[in-house]
């Protein structure tokens, strides 16, 4: 059986006897965990530390996973969430740093909100395939290969949709924002 065909539940069940399966989980979940970590506010320099803490806890506590209490996906995301929160608590900044960070975050939030609104509007100008492929790739962390398999189309088709969609977005951005 190929490793990419193994379910997360099976991997968790076998992890203590076969630690190499941790690499499969990392390849499968690394992008999603990274997105969660970054969105929570962990600095880019610390993302690898949090990822390592997540993987270590998954490996140490894989036997605790109980499919009767929930899905492997929920369990893995919960561990990622807790390790991220732990990291943020340990690295609380001083009051002055926090004041500066809040001001910077406010400016970044306003800029990001404006950009997000622009992206949301611009995505409506793309074809349905272009927009959905870009969303799955960049927002949900799927690979082009996974998207192609999901839609039962060649990977090259997915690549073309993404490339054309991004080109349209770049042209629109340049026209509107210079």
Secondary structure per residue as TSV (DSSP state, phi and psi in degrees):
chain	resnum	aa	ss	phi	psi
A	1	X	-	360.0	130.4
A	2	X	-	-71.6	145.9
A	3	X	G	-62.9	-32.9
A	4	X	G	-73.0	-12.6
A	5	X	G	-90.2	-8.3
A	6	X	S	-75.7	138.8
A	7	X	-	-76.2	156.5
A	8	X	H	-60.6	-37.8
A	9	X	H	-61.1	-45.2
A	10	X	H	-64.5	-43.3
A	11	X	H	-60.3	-44.7
A	12	X	H	-63.2	-37.7
A	13	X	H	-65.1	-36.5
A	14	X	H	-95.4	-5.7
A	15	X	T	-59.8	-39.6
A	16	X	T	-67.4	-32.1
A	17	X	T	-85.2	-21.5
A	18	X	-	-136.6	79.0
A	19	X	T	-61.3	-17.5
A	20	X	T	-64.1	-21.3
A	21	X	H	-67.7	-16.1
A	22	X	H	-61.8	-34.6
A	23	X	H	-65.0	-36.4
A	24	X	H	-62.6	-45.1
A	25	X	H	-62.1	-40.2
A	26	X	H	-61.6	-46.2
A	27	X	H	-65.6	-33.1
A	28	X	H	-78.3	-37.2
A	29	X	H	-111.9	-12.7
A	30	X	H	-54.0	-45.4
A	31	X	H	-64.9	-42.3
A	32	X	H	-66.8	-43.3
A	33	X	H	-62.3	-43.9
A	34	X	H	-59.5	-43.7
A	35	X	H	-59.7	-43.7
A	36	X	H	-62.9	-43.9
A	37	X	H	-63.2	-47.2
A	38	X	H	-67.1	-42.7
A	39	X	H	-63.9	-27.0
A	40	X	T	-76.4	-13.5
A	41	X	T	106.9	10.2
A	42	X	-	-73.5	135.8
A	43	X	-	-65.1	149.8
A	44	X	G	-57.6	-31.8
A	45	X	G	-69.0	-19.2
A	46	X	G	-104.3	-3.9
A	47	X	H	-58.2	-44.6
A	48	X	H	-62.5	-36.1
A	49	X	H	-63.4	-42.3
A	50	X	H	-68.4	-41.3
A	51	X	H	-58.5	-42.4
A	52	X	H	-63.7	-40.8
A	53	X	H	-63.5	-39.0
A	54	X	H	-63.0	-50.5
A	55	X	H	-62.2	-39.3
A	56	X	H	-63.9	-43.8
A	57	X	H	-67.2	-39.7
A	58	X	H	-59.1	-46.5
A	59	X	H	-64.3	-45.3
A	60	X	H	-66.9	-34.3
A	61	X	H	-114.8	18.3
A	62	X	G	-57.4	-33.0
A	63	X	G	-66.6	-21.9
A	64	X	G	-77.1	-15.7
A	65	X	-	-64.2	129.6
A	66	X	-	-126.4	108.3
A	67	X	T	-62.0	-17.6
A	68	X	T	-73.9	-21.6
A	69	X	T	-95.5	-11.3
A	70	X	S	161.8	174.8
A	71	X	-	-78.6	160.6
A	72	X	H	-63.2	-37.7
A	73	X	H	-58.0	-47.8
A	74	X	H	-61.7	-43.2
A	75	X	H	-63.4	-45.1
A	76	X	H	-66.2	-41.0
A	77	X	H	-68.1	-34.5
A	78	X	H	-64.9	-43.0
A	79	X	H	-61.5	-44.6
A	80	X	H	-60.3	-42.7
A	81	X	H	-62.4	-48.0
A	82	X	H	-64.0	-43.5
A	83	X	H	-65.8	-35.3
A	84	X	H	-66.1	-45.8
A	85	X	H	-61.9	-43.2
A	86	X	H	-57.2	-45.0
A	87	X	H	-62.3	-44.3
A	88	X	H	-63.8	-37.7
A	89	X	H	-66.6	-40.0
A	90	X	H	-69.3	-26.9
A	91	X	T	-109.0	35.8
A	92	X	-	-60.9	130.2
A	93	X	-	-78.6	164.1
A	94	X	-	-71.5	167.6
A	95	X	H	-58.3	-44.3
A	96	X	H	-64.4	-43.3
A	97	X	H	-63.4	-38.1
A	98	X	H	-65.5	-41.7
A	99	X	H	-61.0	-46.1
A	100	X	H	-64.6	-40.0
A	101	X	H	-65.2	-38.3
A	102	X	H	-64.9	-43.7
A	103	X	H	-62.8	-45.4
A	104	X	H	-63.2	-41.8
A	105	X	H	-64.6	-37.8
A	106	X	H	-63.1	-45.5
A	107	X	H	-63.3	-44.3
A	108	X	H	-64.4	-38.5
A	109	X	H	-63.0	-44.1
A	110	X	H	-63.1	-44.1
A	111	X	H	-65.2	-42.1
A	112	X	H	-66.3	-40.7
A	113	X	H	-62.7	-40.8
A	114	X	H	-64.4	-44.7
A	115	X	H	-65.5	-42.7
A	116	X	H	-61.2	-41.6
A	117	X	H	-63.4	-42.3
A	118	X	H	-61.9	-45.4
A	119	X	H	-62.0	-45.3
A	120	X	H	-56.7	-45.3
A	121	X	H	-68.5	-43.0
A	122	X	H	-65.5	-33.9
A	123	X	H	-63.2	-26.1
A	124	X	T	-71.5	-15.5
A	125	X	T	-85.4	-10.3
A	126	X	S	-85.0	162.6
A	127	X	-	-67.7	161.7
A	128	X	H	-59.2	-41.7
A	129	X	H	-65.8	-42.8
A	130	X	H	-62.4	-48.7
A	131	X	H	-63.8	-46.5
A	132	X	H	-67.3	-39.4
A	133	X	H	-63.4	-42.0
A	134	X	H	-64.9	-42.3
A	135	X	I	-61.1	-47.2
A	136	X	I	-63.3	-38.1
A	137	X	I	-71.8	-53.0
A	138	X	I	-91.3	-31.4
A	139	X	I	-92.2	-32.8
A	140	X	S	-110.4	-4.8
A	141	X	-	78.2	14.2
A	142	X	-	-75.0	151.5
A	143	X	-	-86.4	165.0
A	144	X	H	-61.9	-37.0
A	145	X	H	-64.3	-42.3
A	146	X	H	-65.3	-39.8
A	147	X	H	-64.3	-44.3
A	148	X	H	-59.8	-43.4
A	149	X	H	-65.5	-39.8
A	150	X	H	-62.7	-39.2
A	151	X	H	-97.2	-1.8
A	152	X	T	57.7	47.6
A	153	X	S	-130.7	160.4
A	154	X	-	-63.3	148.5
A	155	X	H	-60.5	-35.1
A	156	X	H	-60.9	-33.9
A	157	X	H	-65.4	-44.7
A	158	X	H	-62.4	-44.0
A	159	X	H	-58.5	-41.8
A	160	X	H	-64.7	-44.0
A	161	X	H	-59.7	-44.5
A	162	X	H	-66.9	-45.9
A	163	X	H	-61.2	-46.1
A	164	X	H	-64.6	-42.8
A	165	X	H	-62.0	-45.6
A	166	X	H	-65.9	-36.9
A	167	X	H	-62.8	-42.5
A	168	X	H	-62.9	-42.6
A	169	X	H	-64.2	-41.7
A	170	X	H	-62.0	-43.6
A	171	X	H	-63.1	-42.9
A	172	X	H	-65.0	-41.8
A	173	X	H	-61.2	-48.0
A	174	X	H	-61.9	-40.4
A	175	X	H	-67.1	-37.9
A	176	X	H	-91.5	-32.6
A	177	X	H	-121.5	-3.3
A	178	X	-	72.0	360.0
